[in-house]
Amino acid sequence: MTNALLFISVLAFATVWVLLFLQWRQGRVEEDKSVDDYTVDDKKNIVNSTLKQLNSHADWEEDDGDHVGRYDYQSGHFTLRISKDTPYVRLIYPFFFQAELEKIELVRSVCNDCNLNTETCCLVYSINEKQGTVDVHIVNVLLLSEKTSKVILERAMKKSFYWQRTFIARFSGQKEKSQRSYNLDLEKSGADHERELFLARELEMMHQEEGPEWHENSENPLFLRHLLAAAMGLSDIVPARMTITTDGETIVLEDTGSILDYDISSLLVADQNFKHLSAVVLLDYYDPRNPVRQRHLTMDFEQEGKTSKTLYYRVTLSLAPTATMPLHDTENTERRRLQTSVLIGHDLTPSDKQQEEFQYIWKEALAKQRSGHADDMTDDEKLLIRLQNPNYGWAVLHGKALYQQQRFYESLLILESVFDHLQRSFDKRGLSGQGIFFDVCHTIGSCYMRLHQYKRAAYYLQLTIPTRNLNYMETFVNCLVNGHDFRAMNFIDSFLHELMAVTGEEPTGQTSPELQEAVTFVAFLKRRKAYLLVQLERYDEAEKLLKHLLNDPESSDFALKELAYIQRKRGELT
């Protein structure tokens, strides 16, 4: 009996030690577990535990294999998305702001400005076509662990609230500024984007050389033979081969009739909509005047925007030249043009009424301009008059669009040519025309800034200073500071002296939008001045200014970082 009790006691003791060892081992495994090893359930448990600490709770659902949790924190509604293929958790602060669709360019601009200064989050927008609105959201990508999840998640949500306030303030300021400033936004002046696109494109096509009216539709297509004859004067060629490349796929046609009767809109359009962004066509052909030598024509097809009634696309044609041969007159070797570009409209509905409408507006605009009744013009007529040089009008619109797409070199290629044209007639232009000139200067300068060519940027941006447009002035100051221009401090002090005479030393309780805008710009100038003082190692002056900026909610984070930097640098000197 005694032996049995002893055996049971030993067994129980051993069992306890085994359980303790397994528990200890499991704890070590969990401690050593990397965030890359977290399962979806692990990340979900971490989030639930963290939200519990923050007095919140998420309602979960599955979406295409992901786990999506929605919860409220303070005054915000948040969404968390957990995916199995990534260790990161996506935190979304959705639909915090909404604007009319016609304000999409302004929304895009403010989003871009904010994103230049964000840390772990990004401001994005989406379009609600049914309601005709554009919605703005904040997206954070977070790496959560058991030890850091509370700090990281709480900080991300606070930053979301901060950027919500910042976006709304900047949007309101930019909206007010665009309404007051005499510099014109060609894409938003007096009509919605679709209307302006229609007028600008039709005006350009009207000024193209005589051809097939440059409009076609599915019932009356524009064949390749018509395009070649109208654009390049190639009416009697013998095609040998046509190679078409779209989205990496290539097809080859070798039948002469099929090539010449090819419906060119089919390269980009199908089912009354664009199906491809672009297409490249290489045409090999023989000229009856020199039937031995094969010629090569390249055609580039690209979208140029659409309205509810028309799809616009551009065709750029380039013909490889021939070498000069003995006994040939060099002046007559190549009489045909080697390169041209045409704009074509693919109508989704019969175009007669559209053309009649455009011709009427155009004739009315010209009549009012000639008779000196410009004040009686409608918004459409004013737009057409500003764009009456079709090449210049298209260039401004296209150049600004390329800038928005961050295609800076391409934008510069177009807008610098516009600049040369506008400056030659600057004195002859009214406020409207001069406003366009300054807008072009600002866009060119902004392009060079994004390319880190600050000296060139400064030349164009300084031209905008006489407008006293605060947006232009802010870009100019950033250019000087980022480019380490010795004039930066003098310009900042000059602007501060000018504006603080209006705002006062301690601008509080300002209600006027104009004054509030000036106050915001003064705070920006002070931050830039503080940054320069730190760079120049004038720490005492910088410290005094930064302590003053601590009282400004928009500048306090910046001031704290710079003060910490000064303290660290002083520590290194001792």
HELIX and SHEET records of a PDB file:
HELIX    1   1 THR A    2  ASP A   32  1                                  31    
HELIX    2   2 VAL A   35  ASP A   37  5                                   3    
HELIX    3   3 VAL A   40  GLN A   53  1                                  14    
HELIX    4   4 LEU A  101  LYS A  103  5                                   3    
HELIX    5   5 ILE A  104  ASN A  115  1                                  12    
HELIX    6   6 SER A  149  ARG A  180  1                                  32    
HELIX    7   7 HIS A  193  MET A  206  1                                  14    
HELIX    8   8 LEU A  224  MET A  232  1                                   9    
HELIX    9   9 THR A  256  LEU A  260  1                                   5    
HELIX   10  10 ILE A  264  LEU A  267  5                                   4    
HELIX   11  11 THR A  330  ASN A  332  5                                   3    
HELIX   12  12 ASP A  352  ARG A  370  1                                  19    
HELIX   13  13 ALA A  374  ASP A  376  5                                   3    
HELIX   14  14 ASP A  379  ARG A  386  1                                   8    
HELIX   15  15 PRO A  390  GLN A  404  1                                  15    
HELIX   16  16 PHE A  408  ARG A  424  1                                  17    
HELIX   17  17 PHE A  426  LYS A  428  5                                   3    
HELIX   18  18 LEU A  431  ARG A  450  1                                  20    
HELIX   19  19 TYR A  454  GLN A  462  1                                   9    
HELIX   20  20 ILE A  465  THR A  467  5                                   3    
HELIX   21  21 LEU A  470  ASN A  482  1                                  13    
HELIX   22  22 ALA A  488  THR A  503  1                                  16    
HELIX   23  23 PRO A  513  GLN A  535  1                                  23    
HELIX   24  24 TYR A  539  LEU A  549  1                                  11    
HELIX   25  25 SER A  556  LEU A  573  1                                  18    
SHEET    1   A 6 ASP A  59  ASP A  63  0                                        
SHEET    2   A 6 ASP A  66  TYR A  73 -1                                        
SHEET    3   A 6 GLY A  76  ILE A  82 -1                                        
SHEET    4   A 6 VAL A  89  GLU A 100 -1                                        
SHEET    5   A 6 THR A 133  LEU A 142 -1                                        
SHEET    6   A 6 CYS A 121  ASN A 128 -1                                        
SHEET    1   B 7 HIS A 215  GLU A 216  0                                        
SHEET    2   B 7 GLN A 339  ASP A 347  1                                        
SHEET    3   B 7 THR A 310  LEU A 319 -1                                        
SHEET    4   B 7 ASN A 290  LYS A 306 -1                                        
SHEET    5   B 7 SER A 278  ASP A 287 -1                                        
SHEET    6   B 7 VAL A 238  THR A 246 -1                                        
SHEET    7   B 7 GLU A 249  LEU A 253 -1                                        
SHEET    1   C 2 VAL A 269  ALA A 270  0                                        
SHEET    2   C 2 ASN A 273  PHE A 274 -1                                        
END                                                                             
